[in-house]
Amino acid sequence: MSTKVHQLVDGHGLPLVIALSAGQAGDSPALLPLLGHLQVARPAGRPRTRPDALRGDKAYSSRAIRAHLRARGIKAVIPEPADQAGHRKRRGSRGGRPPAFDPDDYRGRNVVERSFNQLKQWRGLATRFDKLAIVYRAAVVLNAVISWTRHLSDTL
């Protein structure tokens, strides 16, 4: 009985899209719905729905995710897990090339980890006291609103 928080964050670690799933569910199935809800407003014109790059850990390394990102023109900065590399190498020339990976760009993924660490500083979020998922999600959204307010405020 746990809940997993999924977030898309910007380069400053500020949440853009938030979703919840069951604690035993995997991370990668939640990525495509999160990307579907991504909309960043611009001063003029339509909102932006496609990030320049997506930095994720090895849990997001799948053919389906990489194909989706490639089709949308999003650079995938996701390391290849050892088991996938082994399967690819075992297939020989039919296994294909290894996916492109930029380790220097991947260092920027710590912004995501710091965002989750900041989220877990709230005792109620870290321990999941709320019985209803909608109440728990409301607390996560409130945390995001406070983060954005601190970032946009010129008095703090």
Secondary structure, DSSP 8 states (H G I E B T S, - for coil): --EEEEEEE-TTS-EEEEEEEETTS-SGGGHHHHHHH--B--SSSS-B---SEEE--GGG--HHHHHHHHHHT-EEE----HHHHHHHHHTGGGG-------HHHHGGGHHHHHHHHHHTTSHHHHHT--SSHHHHHHHHHHHHHHHHHHHH-S--
